[in-house]
Amino acid sequence: MEDRDALSWDDMFFELEGTTLQSSEIARRSYGRYVRGVKLIADSLNVPVGLTPKEVIWRLNKATLYHYLPTRPASDRHPIPLLLVYALINKSFIFDLVPGRSFIEYLVDQSFDVYLLDWGVPGPEDKATTFEDYVTEYLRRAVRKLLHYSQASEFSMLGYCLGATLATLFAALYPEIPLRNLILLTAPLDFSEKPSGSMAMWLEENNLDVDMLVDTAGNVPGELIRHWAKLLKPVENFMGAYVNLWKMMDDDAAVRGWQAINRWVEDVIPFAGEAFRQFVKVYFRQNGLIEGGRVITDRRTDLSNISANLLNVVAEFDHLVARSQSESIMALVSSPDKTLKVIPTTHVGLMASSRARDKLWPEIAAWLGERSN
């Protein structure tokens, strides 16, 4: 018999008593493909991501401000730096998946001076951090450090998902900050309507006792948030992704992209307990951002304070953030230059799909480039 170490898993399987299967080449190939697929799924949790070269320029507790190393001389770069802000439940690599599918890599290559605020992963000691703390204690200080480090007189900010909520709250709270351009991607802002098919359904008062959850768990587990998102479209989220992997298994580049996206979907981090409680009670159930008038550190929030050039991008097929939750801000800000774009893609697809890379990213770069000189 052949040396076992030289056999693949599928060869070893067909050496066993299932001689009927051994006679079927189709079965042999299918089983081999199945075994490879399982390994690719498992390996996706460790696929290298966040590879674009960067430097640390500031830290506070677990938060880190990164500056991505330019690839062009200063004379060829846009002078207005760009700060990226992402959702509290994700890790920062969602903007920097793998080479060729990295939004940050693309922006750097397009001559932008890119910074990113990494929130870090909250532990039990962070359960008392509120949603507003992320704006007043972290985002505000990171912006101050960015302006000092870059020596720029203005900056741009791009927020994605809950990162867009935080960016909007920041802009409404600090109108004196020199924010030239504000880009919002799939921003959950207005909860006057709560479509049943969106993530909002899990946060309704009759569906969730938020006090019991936070008082019991401290921080809200990432696993719970991940399953909330998946259960909105169970067939697509639990089966569709693996069908797509099966179809692309012979394309190594496509497989690497799939693994990076799967890591994004699976690698959800805890939501700091008090931040979650405040978001649900104040900004979701009371619609606090749209209603305005909330006093934070002696400042009153007011969306009319926002006068920066605004690009608001909505994903038409987003099952997490409904279109109605993103659009209404257009009538509430004071920005004389404001654009709403509705893209035929999904929540994750807005950042990770080939359509985003080939169409949306160039449109964002063109819009921002015109307003960054």
N, C-alpha and C positions, 0 to 999 in steps of 0.2 A: 504493500500500500504506500501511496505517496506520503512524503513528510508533511505532517499536519501544519507546520509553520508556513509551508509554501501554498497552502490552500486558502482560497477566499471563503468568506462566511457562506456564500451561496453554494460553493462547491461542497463544503462540509455538510450542508443541509441535504444536498442531493445524494450524498453517500449513505444517508440513513435509510430506513426501511421503505420510504415512499418511492418505490421503483416506478410506479405509474407516473409520478411527476417527473422522474428522471428521463422518461421517454419523451417528454414534451418540451421542446425548445422554447416555446412561448412561455410556459410556466417557469422555466429556468430564468429567462430574461426578466420576467415580471418580478420574480422573487429577488433577484439580484438588484433590480431597480428599487424595490421596496426597502431592502437593507441599506442601500446607499442613501435613500431618502431619509430614513430614520437617523442615520449618522449625520447627515447635513443639517437636520433640524436640531439635533443635540449640539452640534458644533456651532450653531448660529448664536448661542448664548455667550460664546467666547470669541466671536469673530472680531478681528481688530477694527476699531472705529476711532474717530477723533484723531486722525493722523496728520492733519494740516499743522505745520510748525507754528508754535506759539510761545509766548513768554508770559510769566506771571508779573503783573504790575501792582497788585493790591490784594490783600486778604482781610477779611473780618469774620471771626468765628469760622464757619464752614464755607462761607461765600468767597469766591475767587474771581477777580477781574483779569481776563486774558486779553492780550494783544496779539493778533496774528501777524507773523512776520511778512512784510511786504515782499513782493517779487519784482517790483519796479522801483526805479529811483523816485525820490520825493517830487521832482519836477514833473513826473508823468502821472502822479496820483491825484485823486480828488482831494482837495484840502479839507473837506468837511468829514470828520470821522463818523463811523456808523457803529452804534451799539445794538447788539442782539439780546433779546430778552425772551426766555422760553417758559413753558409751564412748570409749575412747582412739582408736578408729579413725574416729570421726565428727567432724563439726564442730558447734559449739554451736547452729546454727540448727535442728537437728532438734526442739528444743523451741519454736521460734519460726518456723514456716514462713511463712505469708502471713496477712495480716489476715483474721480469720474462721476460720482453721484453725491458730491459734497457741495452744499450751498455756500459754505464758507470758502472753500477752495475756489469756487466759481467767482465769488465777489472779490476775492483777493486778486485773481487773474484779470478782473475787470477794473483794476486800479483803485479799489476802495480800501480805505484804512479801517480795518474791521476789529472790533472789540466784542467780547462776550462776557456777560455776567453769569457765572456758574453758581447756582444756589447751594450746591452740595446736597448731601443726603441727611435729612433730619434724624436724630436719634431721640431716645426718651427724654434727654435733657432739653430738647427743643420744643417740647409739646406746648409750652406757653407762648411761643411766637405767634403773633396774630397775622392776619392777611395784610393789614395796614403796616405792620412792622417791616414787611418786605419792601415796602415803598419808602417809608420814612427813614428806616435805619440802614438799609442795604442799597437800594437803587439810588437814592439821593446821594449817598456818599460815593458810590461807584461813578456816578456822573461827574461829580466834583473832581475825582481822581482822574478820570478820562480827560477832562478839559485841561487839567493841570499838566498831565503827561504829554498830551498831544500838542499843547500850546495853541489849540484852536479856539476861536471865539464863538463857534456854534457847533452843534452836532446833530446827527440824525439818529432815530431810534426805530427799530423794527421789533414788534412783539408778535408772538405766535401763540394762539389759543389763550390759556390763562395768562401767559406772558403779555399778550395784547391787552388783557384786562388791567394788569398791573401797570403797563406803560401808559394806558389811557388815564388811570387814576393818578399817576405821577404827573402827567401833563396838565390835568385839571386842578391839581393841588399846588403846583409850582409854576405859575405863568411867567415868573421872572426868569426862569431857567432858559438859556438861549437854544431852544429846540427849533431847528429849522424845518426838519422833515419828520413826519410820523407815518410809519407803515404798519398797518394792522392786518394780520392774517388769521382768518377764522376766529374772530374775536367774540367771546361770549360777554355781552355788555348789557343787553336789554332783555329782562325776563318778564315783561308785561304779558307776553304770550309764552306758553310753555308746551310746545308740541309734544305729543305723547311718544313720538319716535326718537326724541333726542335724549341726551344725557340728563336733561332737566327732570325727566320723569322720576328718576331715582331720588331726587332731592326734595320732592314735594313733601309737605308736612305730614300727609296721611300715609306716605310711603317710608319715611325715615324719621326716627327719633334721634336727632343729631346729638342732643345732650347725652342720651344714654350711650351712644356709640363712642363719643369722645371721652366721656367720663370713665368708660370701661376700658377702651383700648389705648387711650393717650393719643398717640398718632394714629391716623387712619391707615390701615395696611394697604400697601400698593397692590397686593393680590386682590383685595376687594374691589378697588377701583378698576383694575384690569378686567375683572369678570363683569362688572357693571357695563363697561364699554362693549365687551364681546357679546353679552346677552341681548343687546339691542338688535343685532343681526347675527343670530347664532349660527345659521347655516353658512353664511359667507365667512364669518370670523373663525369658526372651528373647523370647517371643511374646505371652504373656497381657497384659502391661502395654500393649503397643502396640495390641492389640485393644480394650482398654478406652479408650484415647485415641481411637481411631476412632469408638467409640460415642458419646463425649461431646463430640465436636468442635464441636457447635453451641451448647454451653453454656460461655460464656467463664469464668465463675467456676469451673466444674468443671475446665476446662482449666488454669487457673492453679494449682489445687490439685494436679492431676496433675503439672504441671511441677515444682512444689516437691518433691513426693515423689520424682520421678525424679532430681532433683538430689541429694537425700539418698542415694538408692541408688547413684548413679554417683560421687559426690564423696567417695570413701573415702580417708583419709589414711594415711601410713605408720604402722606400729606400731614404736615404739622397740625396737631389736634386743634389748637385754638384758631389757627388760620382757617382750617376747614369749617369750624363752627361759625366763625365770623363771616366767611364767604357765603355759607348757606343761609344764615339768618339775616344778614344785613344786605348783601349784594345780590342774592338770589331771591329770597322770599319777600324782602322789602324793596327790591329793585333799586338799591341804594345809589348806584352810580348814575342811573338815568334820572332818578328823582332829584338827586343832588342835595346840597344843603348840609351834608354831613360834616361835622367839625372834627378835624384830625390835627393834633398838635397846634391848636389855636388857628387853624386854617380851614376855610370852608370850601368844599369841593364844588366845582361848577364847570360843566363841560363847555360853556361858552368862553371859558378862559383859554381854551385850546385854539390857537391861531396859526399853528404850524401848517405847512403844506401837508395834506393828508391823502394817502393812498389806502383805501380800505378794500381788501381782497376777500371775497366770500367763495367758499366751495359749494357748488350747486348741489352736490350729492353727499353733503356732510351729514352723517347720522349722529354726530356728537354735538355739534353746535348748529342750531337751525339758522337759516338765512335771516329770519326776522330778528334774531338776537344780535345781529351784527349791523344791520342796515340803518337803523333809526338814528344812529349817531351823526349821520351826514347832515341832518337838519338841526342838530344841537350845537355843533362847534362853530367857531367864528372864522374858520379858515377860508380865505378868499379863493384858495387853490385847493380843490378837493375832488377826488376821483373815486368812484365805486366800480370795482371790477368783479363780475361773477364768472367764475371759471368752472367748466364742466368736469369736475373731479371730486375726490373724496377728501376727508379731513387729513389723512396721512398722505394721500396722493398729491396734495398741494405742495408738499415739500419733497416727496420721495419718488414720484412717478417720472417716467421718461418724458411725458408731456410737460411736466413742470420744468424739467431740466432744459428742454428744447424750446419751450414757448414762454412759460410764466417767468422764469428766472431772467431771461433777456429783457422782458417787458419791465420787470422791477428795476433791473440795472439801468435801463434807458430812462425810466421815470426819475429814478434817484440821481443818475448822472447829470441830467439837465438841471437839477436843483442842488447840486453839490459843488459848484464852482465859484 
